[in-house]
């Protein structure tokens, strides 16, 4: 396992977090950001919800990173 494989895994995990929909997936399970905007944001669940919302705001850089990853895979084989 090399560094490139580790970076690809992190990119795939970030993509998975970025596509989660709040209305369909997060809110019915009690993972809505509005529920954790108070004092419980310091808990592990609150930190995880913050991470999910941070990755959703990073969609444009994710598109660029995915494009770079695809080009490198096409060039290197």
N, CA, C, O and CB atoms as a CASP TS submission, in Angstrom:
PFRMAT TS
TARGET T0000
AUTHOR 0000-0000-0000
METHOD Language model
MODEL 1
PARENT N/A
ATOM      1  N   UNK     1       0.850  -1.180   0.000  1.00  0.00           N
ATOM      2  CA  UNK     1       0.000   0.000   0.000  1.00  0.00           C
ATOM      3  C   UNK     1       0.888   1.233   0.000  1.00  0.00           C
ATOM      4  O   UNK     1       1.692   1.438   0.910  1.00  0.00           O
ATOM      5  CB  UNK     1      -0.963   0.004   1.221  1.00  0.00           C
ATOM      6  N   UNK     2       0.736   2.022  -1.000  1.00  0.00           N
ATOM      7  CA  UNK     2       1.548   3.214  -1.117  1.00  0.00           C
ATOM      8  C   UNK     2       0.796   4.465  -0.719  1.00  0.00           C
ATOM      9  O   UNK     2      -0.366   4.431  -0.315  1.00  0.00           O
ATOM     10  CB  UNK     2       2.054   3.351  -2.513  1.00  0.00           C
ATOM     11  N   UNK     3       1.496   5.549  -0.848  1.00  0.00           N
ATOM     12  CA  UNK     3       0.912   6.848  -0.503  1.00  0.00           C
ATOM     13  C   UNK     3      -0.249   7.184  -1.440  1.00  0.00           C
ATOM     14  O   UNK     3      -1.258   7.745  -1.013  1.00  0.00           O
ATOM     15  CB  UNK     3       1.985   7.956  -0.566  1.00  0.00           C
ATOM     16  N   UNK     4      -0.096   6.834  -2.725  1.00  0.00           N
ATOM     17  CA  UNK     4      -1.146   7.140  -3.698  1.00  0.00           C
ATOM     18  C   UNK     4      -2.444   6.397  -3.339  1.00  0.00           C
ATOM     19  O   UNK     4      -3.529   6.969  -3.440  1.00  0.00           O
ATOM     20  CB  UNK     4      -0.683   6.759  -5.130  1.00  0.00           C
ATOM     21  N   UNK     5      -2.335   5.144  -2.927  1.00  0.00           N
ATOM     22  CA  UNK     5      -3.506   4.366  -2.539  1.00  0.00           C
ATOM     23  C   UNK     5      -4.176   4.972  -1.311  1.00  0.00           C
ATOM     24  O   UNK     5      -5.403   5.012  -1.232  1.00  0.00           O
ATOM     25  CB  UNK     5      -3.115   2.910  -2.265  1.00  0.00           C
ATOM     26  N   UNK     6      -3.394   5.434  -0.370  1.00  0.00           N
ATOM     27  CA  UNK     6      -3.939   6.078   0.826  1.00  0.00           C
ATOM     28  C   UNK     6      -4.670   7.375   0.463  1.00  0.00           C
ATOM     29  O   UNK     6      -5.748   7.651   0.989  1.00  0.00           O
ATOM     30  CB  UNK     6      -2.813   6.368   1.841  1.00  0.00           C
ATOM     31  N   UNK     7      -4.085   8.164  -0.432  1.00  0.00           N
ATOM     32  CA  UNK     7      -4.729   9.411  -0.864  1.00  0.00           C
ATOM     33  C   UNK     7      -6.023   9.129  -1.620  1.00  0.00           C
ATOM     34  O   UNK     7      -7.004   9.855  -1.462  1.00  0.00           O
ATOM     35  CB  UNK     7      -3.774  10.230  -1.745  1.00  0.00           C
ATOM     36  N   UNK     8      -6.030   8.085  -2.437  1.00  0.00           N
ATOM     37  CA  UNK     8      -7.251   7.718  -3.142  1.00  0.00           C
ATOM     38  C   UNK     8      -8.343   7.277  -2.170  1.00  0.00           C
ATOM     39  O   UNK     8      -9.513   7.612  -2.356  1.00  0.00           O
ATOM     40  CB  UNK     8      -6.964   6.608  -4.148  1.00  0.00           C
ATOM     41  N   UNK     9      -7.970   6.541  -1.153  1.00  0.00           N
ATOM     42  CA  UNK     9      -8.941   6.121  -0.146  1.00  0.00           C
ATOM     43  C   UNK     9      -9.538   7.300   0.595  1.00  0.00           C
ATOM     44  O   UNK     9     -10.742   7.336   0.849  1.00  0.00           O
ATOM     45  CB  UNK     9      -8.296   5.175   0.839  1.00  0.00           C
ATOM     46  N   UNK    10      -8.699   8.266   0.943  1.00  0.00           N
ATOM     47  CA  UNK    10      -9.200   9.480   1.617  1.00  0.00           C
ATOM     48  C   UNK    10     -10.124  10.264   0.701  1.00  0.00           C
ATOM     49  O   UNK    10     -11.131  10.811   1.150  1.00  0.00           O
ATOM     50  CB  UNK    10      -8.029  10.376   2.069  1.00  0.00           C
ATOM     51  N   UNK    11      -9.786  10.319  -0.585  1.00  0.00           N
ATOM     52  CA  UNK    11     -10.626  11.021  -1.552  1.00  0.00           C
ATOM     53  C   UNK    11     -11.977  10.326  -1.703  1.00  0.00           C
ATOM     54  O   UNK    11     -13.007  10.994  -1.794  1.00  0.00           O
ATOM     55  CB  UNK    11      -9.920  11.108  -2.913  1.00  0.00           C
ATOM     56  N   UNK    12     -11.985   9.004  -1.731  1.00  0.00           N
ATOM     57  CA  UNK    12     -13.246   8.263  -1.823  1.00  0.00           C
ATOM     58  C   UNK    12     -14.108   8.462  -0.576  1.00  0.00           C
ATOM     59  O   UNK    12     -15.326   8.601  -0.685  1.00  0.00           O
ATOM     60  CB  UNK    12     -12.969   6.771  -2.032  1.00  0.00           C
ATOM     61  N   UNK    13     -13.497   8.478   0.588  1.00  0.00           N
ATOM     62  CA  UNK    13     -14.242   8.716   1.826  1.00  0.00           C
ATOM     63  C   UNK    13     -14.825  10.129   1.852  1.00  0.00           C
ATOM     64  O   UNK    13     -15.960  10.329   2.285  1.00  0.00           O
ATOM     65  CB  UNK    13     -13.335   8.496   3.047  1.00  0.00           C
ATOM     66  N   UNK    14     -14.056  11.092   1.395  1.00  0.00           N
ATOM     67  CA  UNK    14     -14.541  12.473   1.338  1.00  0.00           C
ATOM     68  C   UNK    14     -15.694  12.603   0.352  1.00  0.00           C
ATOM     69  O   UNK    14     -16.661  13.319   0.610  1.00  0.00           O
ATOM     70  CB  UNK    14     -13.404  13.427   0.948  1.00  0.00           C
ATOM     71  N   UNK    15     -15.589  11.903  -0.787  1.00  0.00           N
ATOM     72  CA  UNK    15     -16.697  11.906  -1.746  1.00  0.00           C
ATOM     73  C   UNK    15     -17.950  11.294  -1.141  1.00  0.00           C
ATOM     74  O   UNK    15     -19.056  11.785  -1.368  1.00  0.00           O
ATOM     75  CB  UNK    15     -16.309  11.148  -3.015  1.00  0.00           C
ATOM     76  N   UNK    16     -17.782  10.225  -0.374  1.00  0.00           N
ATOM     77  CA  UNK    16     -18.934   9.572   0.255  1.00  0.00           C
ATOM     78  C   UNK    16     -19.617  10.499   1.252  1.00  0.00           C
ATOM     79  O   UNK    16     -20.845  10.518   1.334  1.00  0.00           O
ATOM     80  CB  UNK    16     -18.500   8.280   0.955  1.00  0.00           C
ATOM     81  N   UNK    17     -18.847  11.258   2.002  1.00  0.00           N
ATOM     82  CA  UNK    17     -19.437  12.197   2.963  1.00  0.00           C
ATOM     83  C   UNK    17     -20.092  13.381   2.260  1.00  0.00           C
ATOM     84  O   UNK    17     -21.083  13.921   2.752  1.00  0.00           O
ATOM     85  CB  UNK    17     -18.370  12.700   3.937  1.00  0.00           C
ATOM     86  N   UNK    18     -19.550  13.788   1.117  1.00  0.00           N
ATOM     87  CA  UNK    18     -20.055  14.975   0.434  1.00  0.00           C
ATOM     88  C   UNK    18     -21.401  14.739  -0.235  1.00  0.00           C
ATOM     89  O   UNK    18     -22.149  15.693  -0.452  1.00  0.00           O
ATOM     90  CB  UNK    18     -19.057  15.438  -0.592  1.00  0.00           C
ATOM     91  N   UNK    19     -21.728  13.498  -0.567  1.00  0.00           N
ATOM     92  CA  UNK    19     -22.981  13.259  -1.284  1.00  0.00           C
ATOM     93  C   UNK    19     -24.154  12.932  -0.366  1.00  0.00           C
ATOM     94  O   UNK    19     -25.266  12.717  -0.848  1.00  0.00           O
ATOM     95  CB  UNK    19     -22.795  12.140  -2.264  1.00  0.00           C
ATOM     96  N   UNK    20     -23.928  12.890   0.946  1.00  0.00           N
ATOM     97  CA  UNK    20     -25.035  12.604   1.863  1.00  0.00           C
ATOM     98  C   UNK    20     -26.029  13.762   1.854  1.00  0.00           C
ATOM     99  O   UNK    20     -25.646  14.921   2.011  1.00  0.00           O
ATOM    100  CB  UNK    20     -24.509  12.353   3.301  1.00  0.00           C
ATOM    101  N   UNK    21     -27.292  13.442   1.672  1.00  0.00           N
ATOM    102  CA  UNK    21     -28.339  14.445   1.611  1.00  0.00           C
ATOM    103  C   UNK    21     -28.961  14.611   2.998  1.00  0.00           C
ATOM    104  O   UNK    21     -29.296  13.629   3.662  1.00  0.00           O
ATOM    105  CB  UNK    21     -29.414  14.055   0.565  1.00  0.00           C
ATOM    106  N   UNK    22     -29.109  15.854   3.420  1.00  0.00           N
ATOM    107  CA  UNK    22     -29.654  16.091   4.757  1.00  0.00           C
ATOM    108  C   UNK    22     -31.118  15.700   4.855  1.00  0.00           C
ATOM    109  O   UNK    22     -31.520  15.068   5.832  1.00  0.00           O
ATOM    110  CB  UNK    22     -29.489  17.547   5.138  1.00  0.00           C
ATOM    111  N   UNK    23     -31.919  16.060   3.872  1.00  0.00           N
ATOM    112  CA  UNK    23     -33.359  15.803   3.951  1.00  0.00           C
ATOM    113  C   UNK    23     -33.684  14.314   3.860  1.00  0.00           C
ATOM    114  O   UNK    23     -34.578  13.837   4.559  1.00  0.00           O
ATOM    115  CB  UNK    23     -34.084  16.555   2.844  1.00  0.00           C
ATOM    116  N   UNK    24     -32.985  13.585   3.022  1.00  0.00           N
ATOM    117  CA  UNK    24     -33.317  12.177   2.813  1.00  0.00           C
ATOM    118  C   UNK    24     -32.606  11.236   3.766  1.00  0.00           C
ATOM    119  O   UNK    24     -33.165  10.209   4.149  1.00  0.00           O
ATOM    120  CB  UNK    24     -32.994  11.789   1.413  1.00  0.00           C
ATOM    121  N   UNK    25     -31.390  11.566   4.153  1.00  0.00           N
ATOM    122  CA  UNK    25     -30.600  10.608   4.920  1.00  0.00           C
ATOM    123  C   UNK    25     -30.288  11.064   6.343  1.00  0.00           C
ATOM    124  O   UNK    25     -30.471  10.300   7.290  1.00  0.00           O
ATOM    125  CB  UNK    25     -29.321  10.333   4.202  1.00  0.00           C
ATOM    126  N   UNK    26     -29.825  12.286   6.500  1.00  0.00           N
ATOM    127  CA  UNK    26     -29.338  12.726   7.809  1.00  0.00           C
ATOM    128  C   UNK    26     -30.454  13.099   8.778  1.00  0.00           C
ATOM    129  O   UNK    26     -30.430  12.672   9.932  1.00  0.00           O
ATOM    130  CB  UNK    26     -28.422  13.900   7.637  1.00  0.00           C
ATOM    131  N   UNK    27     -31.417  13.877   8.339  1.00  0.00           N
ATOM    132  CA  UNK    27     -32.479  14.352   9.241  1.00  0.00           C
ATOM    133  C   UNK    27     -33.345  13.220   9.800  1.00  0.00           C
ATOM    134  O   UNK    27     -33.646  13.247  10.994  1.00  0.00           O
ATOM    135  CB  UNK    27     -33.364  15.342   8.510  1.00  0.00           C
ATOM    136  N   UNK    28     -33.765  12.222   9.003  1.00  0.00           N
ATOM    137  CA  UNK    28     -34.569  11.143   9.599  1.00  0.00           C
ATOM    138  C   UNK    28     -33.826  10.331  10.662  1.00  0.00           C
ATOM    139  O   UNK    28     -34.461   9.689  11.498  1.00  0.00           O
ATOM    140  CB  UNK    28     -35.041  10.213   8.516  1.00  0.00           C
ATOM    141  N   UNK    29     -32.513  10.349  10.641  1.00  0.00           N
ATOM    142  CA  UNK    29     -31.725   9.600  11.615  1.00  0.00           C
ATOM    143  C   UNK    29     -31.271  10.460  12.791  1.00  0.00           C
ATOM    144  O   UNK    29     -30.540   9.990  13.663  1.00  0.00           O
ATOM    145  CB  UNK    29     -30.522   8.992  10.938  1.00  0.00           C
ATOM    146  N   UNK    30     -31.702  11.714  12.815  1.00  0.00           N
ATOM    147  CA  UNK    30     -31.340  12.601  13.909  1.00  0.00           C
ATOM    148  C   UNK    30     -29.955  13.212  13.766  1.00  0.00           C
ATOM    149  O   UNK    30     -29.354  13.622  14.760  1.00  0.00           O
ATOM    150  CB  UNK    30     -31.421  11.860  15.196  1.00  0.00           C
ATOM    151  N   UNK    31     -29.438  13.278  12.540  1.00  0.00           N
ATOM    152  CA  UNK    31     -28.102  13.814  12.306  1.00  0.00           C
ATOM    153  C   UNK    31     -28.163  15.171  11.609  1.00  0.00           C
ATOM    154  O   UNK    31     -27.243  15.525  10.871  1.00  0.00           O
ATOM    155  CB  UNK    31     -27.277  12.834  11.475  1.00  0.00           C
ATOM    156  N   UNK    32     -29.211  15.918  11.828  1.00  0.00           N
ATOM    157  CA  UNK    32     -29.363  17.223  11.201  1.00  0.00           C
ATOM    158  C   UNK    32     -28.450  18.236  11.885  1.00  0.00           C
ATOM    159  O   UNK    32     -28.227  18.163  13.094  1.00  0.00           O
ATOM    160  CB  UNK    32     -30.834  17.689  11.258  1.00  0.00           C
ATOM    161  N   UNK    33     -27.930  19.169  11.117  1.00  0.00           N
ATOM    162  CA  UNK    33     -27.018  20.167  11.666  1.00  0.00           C
ATOM    163  C   UNK    33     -27.756  21.129  12.597  1.00  0.00           C
ATOM    164  O   UNK    33     -27.162  21.658  13.537  1.00  0.00           O
ATOM    165  CB  UNK    33     -26.335  20.946  10.534  1.00  0.00           C
ATOM    166  N   UNK    34     -29.033  21.355  12.345  1.00  0.00           N
ATOM    167  CA  UNK    34     -29.795  22.279  13.195  1.00  0.00           C
ATOM    168  C   UNK    34     -29.995  21.713  14.604  1.00  0.00           C
ATOM    169  O   UNK    34     -30.160  22.475  15.557  1.00  0.00           O
ATOM    170  CB  UNK    34     -31.160  22.583  12.557  1.00  0.00           C
ATOM    171  N   UNK    35     -29.981  20.393  14.742  1.00  0.00           N
ATOM    172  CA  UNK    35     -30.143  19.788  16.060  1.00  0.00           C
ATOM    173  C   UNK    35     -28.870  19.904  16.901  1.00  0.00           C
ATOM    174  O   UNK    35     -28.937  19.851  18.129  1.00  0.00           O
ATOM    175  CB  UNK    35     -30.537  18.326  15.916  1.00  0.00           C
ATOM    176  N   UNK    36     -27.731  20.059  16.263  1.00  0.00           N
ATOM    177  CA  UNK    36     -26.463  20.075  16.984  1.00  0.00           C
ATOM    178  C   UNK    36     -25.770  21.429  16.934  1.00  0.00           C
ATOM    179  O   UNK    36     -24.560  21.509  17.141  1.00  0.00           O
ATOM    180  CB  UNK    36     -25.549  19.025  16.426  1.00  0.00           C
ATOM    181  N   UNK    37     -26.507  22.477  16.666  1.00  0.00           N
ATOM    182  CA  UNK    37     -25.893  23.801  16.639  1.00  0.00           C
ATOM    183  C   UNK    37     -25.740  24.390  18.044  1.00  0.00           C
ATOM    184  O   UNK    37     -25.106  25.430  18.220  1.00  0.00           O
ATOM    185  CB  UNK    37     -26.720  24.740  15.771  1.00  0.00           C
ATOM    186  N   UNK    38     -26.315  23.731  19.023  1.00  0.00           N
ATOM    187  CA  UNK    38     -26.239  24.224  20.403  1.00  0.00           C
ATOM    188  C   UNK    38     -24.979  23.766  21.105  1.00  0.00           C
ATOM    189  O   UNK    38     -23.903  23.728  20.507  1.00  0.00           O
ATOM    190  CB  UNK    38     -27.447  23.768  21.190  1.00  0.00           C
ATOM    191  N   UNK    39     -25.112  23.422  22.359  1.00  0.00           N
ATOM    192  CA  UNK    39     -23.966  23.057  23.177  1.00  0.00           C
ATOM    193  C   UNK    39     -23.468  21.643  22.983  1.00  0.00           C
ATOM    194  O   UNK    39     -22.398  21.301  23.487  1.00  0.00           O
ATOM    195  CB  UNK    39     -24.300  23.247  24.585  1.00  0.00           C
ATOM    196  N   UNK    40     -24.209  20.804  22.266  1.00  0.00           N
ATOM    197  CA  UNK    40     -23.776  19.414  22.082  1.00  0.00           C
ATOM    198  C   UNK    40     -22.860  19.243  20.877  1.00  0.00           C
ATOM    199  O   UNK    40     -22.587  18.115  20.469  1.00  0.00           O
ATOM    200  CB  UNK    40     -24.982  18.510  21.930  1.00  0.00           C
ATOM    201  N   UNK    41     -22.385  20.334  20.306  1.00  0.00           N
ATOM    202  CA  UNK    41     -21.509  20.240  19.135  1.00  0.00           C
ATOM    203  C   UNK    41     -20.120  19.731  19.519  1.00  0.00           C
ATOM    204  O   UNK    41     -19.324  19.403  18.639  1.00  0.00           O
ATOM    205  CB  UNK    41     -21.395  21.606  18.447  1.00  0.00           C
ATOM    206  N   UNK    42     -19.818  19.661  20.800  1.00  0.00           N
ATOM    207  CA  UNK    42     -18.511  19.175  21.241  1.00  0.00           C
ATOM    208  C   UNK    42     -18.452  17.648  21.322  1.00  0.00           C
ATOM    209  O   UNK    42     -17.369  17.080  21.461  1.00  0.00           O
ATOM    210  CB  UNK    42     -18.170  19.771  22.595  1.00  0.00           C
ATOM    211  N   UNK    43     -19.591  16.988  21.238  1.00  0.00           N
ATOM    212  CA  UNK    43     -19.612  15.534  21.317  1.00  0.00           C
ATOM    213  C   UNK    43     -19.064  14.939  20.019  1.00  0.00           C
ATOM    214  O   UNK    43     -18.880  15.644  19.027  1.00  0.00           O
ATOM    215  CB  UNK    43     -21.047  15.021  21.593  1.00  0.00           C
ATOM    216  N   UNK    44     -18.809  13.632  20.044  1.00  0.00           N
ATOM    217  CA  UNK    44     -18.283  12.962  18.852  1.00  0.00           C
ATOM    218  C   UNK    44     -19.284  13.030  17.703  1.00  0.00           C
ATOM    219  O   UNK    44     -18.898  13.247  16.555  1.00  0.00           O
ATOM    220  CB  UNK    44     -17.939  11.498  19.167  1.00  0.00           C
ATOM    221  N   UNK    45     -20.563  12.845  18.007  1.00  0.00           N
ATOM    222  CA  UNK    45     -21.598  12.907  16.979  1.00  0.00           C
ATOM    223  C   UNK    45     -21.689  14.319  16.394  1.00  0.00           C
ATOM    224  O   UNK    45     -21.860  14.480  15.185  1.00  0.00           O
ATOM    225  CB  UNK    45     -22.961  12.477  17.560  1.00  0.00           C
ATOM    226  N   UNK    46     -21.578  15.322  17.232  1.00  0.00           N
ATOM    227  CA  UNK    46     -21.592  16.695  16.750  1.00  0.00           C
ATOM    228  C   UNK    46     -20.389  17.015  15.884  1.00  0.00           C
ATOM    229  O   UNK    46     -20.508  17.721  14.883  1.00  0.00           O
ATOM    230  CB  UNK    46     -21.648  17.646  17.910  1.00  0.00           C
ATOM    231  N   UNK    47     -19.225  16.494  16.268  1.00  0.00           N
ATOM    232  CA  UNK    47     -18.016  16.703  15.459  1.00  0.00           C
ATOM    233  C   UNK    47     -18.140  16.005  14.107  1.00  0.00           C
ATOM    234  O   UNK    47     -17.707  16.539  13.086  1.00  0.00           O
ATOM    235  CB  UNK    47     -16.770  16.188  16.206  1.00  0.00           C
ATOM    236  N   UNK    48     -18.730  14.812  14.104  1.00  0.00           N
ATOM    237  CA  UNK    48     -18.910  14.070  12.854  1.00  0.00           C
ATOM    238  C   UNK    48     -19.891  14.782  11.928  1.00  0.00           C
ATOM    239  O   UNK    48     -19.683  14.823  10.715  1.00  0.00           O
ATOM    240  CB  UNK    48     -19.401  12.645  13.144  1.00  0.00           C
ATOM    241  N   UNK    49     -20.947  15.337  12.487  1.00  0.00           N
ATOM    242  CA  UNK    49     -21.905  16.099  11.682  1.00  0.00           C
ATOM    243  C   UNK    49     -21.240  17.348  11.113  1.00  0.00           C
ATOM    244  O   UNK    49     -21.488  17.711   9.963  1.00  0.00           O
ATOM    245  CB  UNK    49     -23.143  16.486  12.526  1.00  0.00           C
ATOM    246  N   UNK    50     -20.404  18.003  11.900  1.00  0.00           N
ATOM    247  CA  UNK    50     -19.653  19.148  11.395  1.00  0.00           C
ATOM    248  C   UNK    50     -18.722  18.768  10.262  1.00  0.00           C
ATOM    249  O   UNK    50     -18.564  19.529   9.307  1.00  0.00           O
ATOM    250  CB  UNK    50     -18.863  19.782  12.509  1.00  0.00           C
ATOM    251  N   UNK    51     -18.099  17.594  10.355  1.00  0.00           N
ATOM    252  CA  UNK    51     -17.230  17.109   9.283  1.00  0.00           C
ATOM    253  C   UNK    51     -18.022  16.844   8.012  1.00  0.00           C
ATOM    254  O   UNK    51     -17.560  17.158   6.915  1.00  0.00           O
ATOM    255  CB  UNK    51     -16.502  15.837   9.721  1.00  0.00           C
ATOM    256  N   UNK    52     -19.210  16.269   8.150  1.00  0.00           N
ATOM    257  CA  UNK    52     -20.053  16.006   6.984  1.00  0.00           C
ATOM    258  C   UNK    52     -20.425  17.313   6.289  1.00  0.00           C
ATOM    259  O   UNK    52     -20.364  17.406   5.063  1.00  0.00           O
ATOM    260  CB  UNK    52     -21.326  15.237   7.396  1.00  0.00           C
ATOM    261  N   UNK    53     -20.807  18.312   7.062  1.00  0.00           N
ATOM    262  CA  UNK    53     -21.186  19.591   6.459  1.00  0.00           C
ATOM    263  C   UNK    53     -19.983  20.332   5.881  1.00  0.00           C
ATOM    264  O   UNK    53     -20.122  21.061   4.899  1.00  0.00           O
ATOM    265  CB  UNK    53     -21.881  20.466   7.491  1.00  0.00           C
ATOM    266  N   UNK    54     -18.821  20.157   6.470  1.00  0.00           N
ATOM    267  CA  UNK    54     -17.617  20.780   5.909  1.00  0.00           C
ATOM    268  C   UNK    54     -17.268  20.173   4.555  1.00  0.00           C
ATOM    269  O   UNK    54     -16.865  20.887   3.637  1.00  0.00           O
ATOM    270  CB  UNK    54     -16.432  20.628   6.875  1.00  0.00           C
ATOM    271  N   UNK    55     -17.420  18.865   4.429  1.00  0.00           N
ATOM    272  CA  UNK    55     -17.122  18.242   3.138  1.00  0.00           C
ATOM    273  C   UNK    55     -18.157  18.608   2.088  1.00  0.00           C
ATOM    274  O   UNK    55     -17.844  18.636   0.898  1.00  0.00           O
ATOM    275  CB  UNK    55     -17.048  16.729   3.285  1.00  0.00           C
ATOM    276  N   UNK    56     -19.391  18.888   2.508  1.00  0.00           N
ATOM    277  CA  UNK    56     -20.394  19.288   1.531  1.00  0.00           C
ATOM    278  C   UNK    56     -20.114  20.683   0.974  1.00  0.00           C
ATOM    279  O   UNK    56     -20.508  20.986  -0.152  1.00  0.00           O
ATOM    280  CB  UNK    56     -21.779  19.247   2.158  1.00  0.00           C
ATOM    281  N   UNK    57     -19.448  21.521   1.736  1.00  0.00           N
ATOM    282  CA  UNK    57     -19.087  22.843   1.236  1.00  0.00           C
ATOM    283  C   UNK    57     -17.835  22.803   0.360  1.00  0.00           C
ATOM    284  O   UNK    57     -17.545  23.770  -0.344  1.00  0.00           O
ATOM    285  CB  UNK    57     -18.873  23.796   2.397  1.00  0.00           C
ATOM    286  N   UNK    58     -17.105  21.713   0.396  1.00  0.00           N
ATOM    287  CA  UNK    58     -15.866  21.585  -0.379  1.00  0.00           C
ATOM    288  C   UNK    58     -16.092  20.828  -1.693  1.00  0.00           C
ATOM    289  O   UNK    58     -15.202  20.111  -2.149  1.00  0.00           O
ATOM    290  CB  UNK    58     -14.795  20.871   0.455  1.00  0.00           C
ATOM    291  N   UNK    59     -17.244  20.974  -2.289  1.00  0.00           N
ATOM    292  CA  UNK    59     -17.555  20.204  -3.498  1.00  0.00           C
ATOM    293  C   UNK    59     -16.728  20.627  -4.700  1.00  0.00           C
ATOM    294  O   UNK    59     -16.308  19.765  -5.472  1.00  0.00           O
ATOM    295  CB  UNK    59     -19.016  20.338  -3.830  1.00  0.00           C
ATOM    296  N   UNK    60     -16.478  21.904  -4.889  1.00  0.00           N
ATOM    297  CA  UNK    60     -15.692  22.350  -6.047  1.00  0.00           C
ATOM    298  C   UNK    60     -14.250  21.846  -5.957  1.00  0.00           C
ATOM    299  O   UNK    60     -13.739  21.336  -6.954  1.00  0.00           O
ATOM    300  CB  UNK    60     -15.708  23.891  -6.148  1.00  0.00           C
ATOM    301  N   UNK    61     -13.568  21.963  -4.811  1.00  0.00           N
ATOM    302  CA  UNK    61     -12.233  21.357  -4.740  1.00  0.00           C
ATOM    303  C   UNK    61     -12.263  19.837  -4.897  1.00  0.00           C
ATOM    304  O   UNK    61     -11.314  19.254  -5.421  1.00  0.00           O
ATOM    305  CB  UNK    61     -11.577  21.714  -3.421  1.00  0.00           C
ATOM    306  N   UNK    62     -13.332  19.193  -4.453  1.00  0.00           N
ATOM    307  CA  UNK    62     -13.442  17.751  -4.644  1.00  0.00           C
ATOM    308  C   UNK    62     -13.561  17.394  -6.119  1.00  0.00           C
ATOM    309  O   UNK    62     -12.995  16.396  -6.564  1.00  0.00           O
ATOM    310  CB  UNK    62     -14.640  17.206  -3.877  1.00  0.00           C
ATOM    311  N   UNK    63     -14.282  18.189  -6.867  1.00  0.00           N
ATOM    312  CA  UNK    63     -14.388  17.946  -8.308  1.00  0.00           C
ATOM    313  C   UNK    63     -13.010  18.063  -8.954  1.00  0.00           C
ATOM    314  O   UNK    63     -12.646  17.247  -9.800  1.00  0.00           O
ATOM    315  CB  UNK    63     -15.383  18.941  -8.965  1.00  0.00           C
ATOM    316  N   UNK    64     -12.251  19.073  -8.555  1.00  0.00           N
ATOM    317  CA  UNK    64     -10.903  19.245  -9.107  1.00  0.00           C
ATOM    318  C   UNK    64      -9.986  18.089  -8.708  1.00  0.00           C
ATOM    319  O   UNK    64      -9.224  17.596  -9.540  1.00  0.00           O
ATOM    320  CB  UNK    64     -10.301  20.576  -8.636  1.00  0.00           C
ATOM    321  N   UNK    65     -10.047  17.656  -7.463  1.00  0.00           N
ATOM    322  CA  UNK    65      -9.216  16.540  -7.019  1.00  0.00           C
ATOM    323  C   UNK    65      -9.596  15.239  -7.718  1.00  0.00           C
ATOM    324  O   UNK    65      -8.726  14.439  -8.062  1.00  0.00           O
ATOM    325  CB  UNK    65      -9.329  16.369  -5.512  1.00  0.00           C
ATOM    326  N   UNK    66     -10.887  15.028  -7.926  1.00  0.00           N
ATOM    327  CA  UNK    66     -11.328  13.845  -8.656  1.00  0.00           C
ATOM    328  C   UNK    66     -10.843  13.874 -10.102  1.00  0.00           C
ATOM    329  O   UNK    66     -10.440  12.842 -10.639  1.00  0.00           O
ATOM    330  CB  UNK    66     -12.851  13.735  -8.615  1.00  0.00           C
ATOM    331  N   UNK    67     -10.879  15.040 -10.733  1.00  0.00           N
ATOM    332  CA  UNK    67     -10.404  15.175 -12.102  1.00  0.00           C
ATOM    333  C   UNK    67      -8.904  14.895 -12.189  1.00  0.00           C
ATOM    334  O   UNK    67      -8.448  14.209 -13.104  1.00  0.00           O
ATOM    335  CB  UNK    67     -10.715  16.574 -12.637  1.00  0.00           C
ATOM    336  N   UNK    68      -8.143  15.426 -11.236  1.00  0.00           N
ATOM    337  CA  UNK    68      -6.705  15.164 -11.204  1.00  0.00           C
ATOM    338  C   UNK    68      -6.430  13.682 -11.006  1.00  0.00           C
ATOM    339  O   UNK    68      -5.542  13.121 -11.648  1.00  0.00           O
ATOM    340  CB  UNK    68      -6.034  15.978 -10.094  1.00  0.00           C
ATOM    341  N   UNK    69      -7.178  13.055 -10.131  1.00  0.00           N
ATOM    342  CA  UNK    69      -7.007  11.628  -9.866  1.00  0.00           C
ATOM    343  C   UNK    69      -7.306  10.799 -11.115  1.00  0.00           C
ATOM    344  O   UNK    69      -6.581   9.851 -11.415  1.00  0.00           O
ATOM    345  CB  UNK    69      -7.915  11.188  -8.710  1.00  0.00           C
ATOM    346  N   UNK    70      -8.355  11.146 -11.834  1.00  0.00           N
ATOM    347  CA  UNK    70      -8.703  10.429 -13.059  1.00  0.00           C
ATOM    348  C   UNK    70      -7.631  10.607 -14.117  1.00  0.00           C
ATOM    349  O   UNK    70      -7.264   9.652 -14.801  1.00  0.00           O
ATOM    350  CB  UNK    70     -10.050  10.904 -13.595  1.00  0.00           C
ATOM    351  N   UNK    71      -7.128  11.824 -14.255  1.00  0.00           N
ATOM    352  CA  UNK    71      -6.082  12.084 -15.272  1.00  0.00           C
ATOM    353  C   UNK    71      -4.815  11.320 -14.933  1.00  0.00           C
ATOM    354  O   UNK    71      -4.190  10.741 -15.821  1.00  0.00           O
ATOM    355  CB  UNK    71      -5.771  13.603 -15.376  1.00  0.00           C
ATOM    356  N   UNK    72      -4.426  11.307 -13.673  1.00  0.00           N
ATOM    357  CA  UNK    72      -3.221  10.578 -13.274  1.00  0.00           C
ATOM    358  C   UNK    72      -3.407   9.082 -13.523  1.00  0.00           C
ATOM    359  O   UNK    72      -2.481   8.412 -13.981  1.00  0.00           O
ATOM    360  CB  UNK    72      -2.890  10.841 -11.785  1.00  0.00           C
ATOM    361  N   UNK    73      -4.589   8.558 -13.227  1.00  0.00           N
ATOM    362  CA  UNK    73      -4.862   7.140 -13.468  1.00  0.00           C
ATOM    363  C   UNK    73      -4.822   6.821 -14.963  1.00  0.00           C
ATOM    364  O   UNK    73      -4.327   5.765 -15.358  1.00  0.00           O
ATOM    365  CB  UNK    73      -6.228   6.749 -12.880  1.00  0.00           C
ATOM    366  N   UNK    74      -5.339   7.722 -15.791  1.00  0.00           N
ATOM    367  CA  UNK    74      -5.327   7.494 -17.239  1.00  0.00           C
ATOM    368  C   UNK    74      -3.904   7.535 -17.797  1.00  0.00           C
ATOM    369  O   UNK    74      -3.557   6.741 -18.672  1.00  0.00           O
ATOM    370  CB  UNK    74      -6.198   8.538 -17.949  1.00  0.00           C
ATOM    371  N   UNK    75      -3.091   8.445 -17.301  1.00  0.00           N
ATOM    372  CA  UNK    75      -1.724   8.604 -17.802  1.00  0.00           C
ATOM    373  C   UNK    75      -0.819   7.468 -17.330  1.00  0.00           C
ATOM    374  O   UNK    75      -0.041   6.911 -18.104  1.00  0.00           O
ATOM    375  CB  UNK    75      -1.149   9.949 -17.353  1.00  0.00           C
ATOM    376  N   UNK    76      -0.938   7.135 -16.039  1.00  0.00           N
ATOM    377  CA  UNK    76      -0.032   6.142 -15.468  1.00  0.00           C
ATOM    378  C   UNK    76      -0.477   4.701 -15.705  1.00  0.00           C
ATOM    379  O   UNK    76       0.328   3.775 -15.611  1.00  0.00           O
ATOM    380  CB  UNK    76       0.106   6.381 -13.996  1.00  0.00           C
ATOM    381  N   UNK    77      -1.725   4.522 -16.005  1.00  0.00           N
ATOM    382  CA  UNK    77      -2.213   3.170 -16.300  1.00  0.00           C
ATOM    383  C   UNK    77      -2.773   2.558 -15.132  1.00  0.00           C
ATOM    384  O   UNK    77      -3.233   1.418 -15.193  1.00  0.00           O
ATOM    385  CB  UNK    77      -1.161   2.305 -16.834  1.00  0.00           C
TER
END
